[in-house]
Amino acid sequence: MTTMRAALVTAEFAPRPGYKISQDEIRTRKVREGAKVWKNPKLVLRTDYPVPEPKPDEILIRVKAVGICGSDIHFLETDNDGYIIYPGLTRFPVVIGHEFSGVVEKVGTNVKNYKPGDMVTSEEMFWCGECDACRSVDFNHCIRLNDPADLEFGELGFTHDGAMADFVVVKAKYAWKIDSLVDRYGSEEKAFEAGSLVEPTSVAYHAIFTRAGGFKPGAYVVVWGAGPIGLAAIALSQAGGAGKIIAFEVSPERRELAKKVGADYVFNPVDLSKNGTEPWEKIMEITDGQGADVHIEAAGAPHRTVPHMQKSLAINGKIIQIGRAPQEVPIYLEVFQVRRGQIFGSQGHSGFGNFGNVIRLMAAGRIDMTQIITSRFSLDDVYKAFERAHQRIDGKITIKP
């Protein structure tokens, strides 16, 4: 059997006292709420992991670049009881990594649109395309994807082995070609780096333009959190013609990156408050009292950000929730009534041409997300890469197998 290197997350299956876990979750270990089940996680780099063999509808990809996502970090960070803080769908142990690009190594017997040598990236949501949600609503809410009893579908790097390895296998229908990025970046190496950022950028694209319906050029946009998703939201808002882009971020390194990708105003919300000005007041000042047409929550801290959004929401304004947080947040609905406001929850990135449009924007030079890569590591140094990731000082950490 041919083997490869692979970075896995392992954890104890220990449902919290009082949590009603289903029999299917117990049987398959595919759980809907990871933060209520998985305890004492560990990152393990294996050098003897089997190379997957593609099924008839799958392609085997040699990984060229893979990013560390905030979700990957949340797999390994715990609360006071030792439970992971990632709240969503998970099945451990699993090879992590879902923001990636690579070159097709081998194709299944039924695959027609890809061949060895093609440069590709892939969606992370493994949707079925047949259930009622896929057919009538949105691939990202696929019923089979979220069904603990169904192990065929799920999420790359969450319930299915991901790309923080030498090779990864995905169904051909989830893949997208990125050969067009070579002309833009001038080298395959740089194109692969850009390709590994298509997935997180598509998360922001889906939230802003697909779920929330976008905004008119000239709109005032506020982005809370300048991690990779927030930085993508800033770049996309600039490409979309936002009149003013305001960003809030506690990390000084990420504040500089926010300016680099298109933010007009960048503030540390903690420093503002210490100096007697609340973030919502600064927004109202910059927008001449009109407020923000679009608030984008990419910090995963809605208990801190939502109160400021409500106080600085423009008439007909939108709040877009992308960040994940395992906590309930009070909402004052009166604000949304009197200001004709709307809240849009967004999950995933699949469907609606999201991936294709992001690749087009990159190929055209409208956005350049490679600017946010601030650290690069080899797969052999994955432990060091995560040590740095937990410090949250980078825009994006990229691993090159």
Secondary structure, DSSP 8 states (H G I E B T S, - for coil): --EEEEEEEEEEE---TT----HHHHHH--BS-GGGTEEEEEEEEEEEEE-----TTEEEEEEEEEE--HHHHHHH-B-TTSBBS--S-B-SSEE---EEEEEEEEE-TT--S--TT-EEEE-SEE--S-SHHHHHT-GGG-TTTT-TT--SSEEBTTTB--SSBSEEEEEGGGEEE-THHHHHHSSHHHHHHHHTTHHHHHHHHIIIIIIS----TT-EEEEE--SHHHHHHHHHHHHTT-SEEEEE-S-HHHHHHHHHHT-SEEE-HHHHHHTT--HHHHHHHHTTT--EEEEEE-SS-HHHHHHHHHHTEEEEEEEEE-S--SS-----HHHHHHTT-EEEE-----STTHHHHHHHHHHTTS--GGGGEEEEEEGGGHHHHHHHHTTT--SEEEEE-
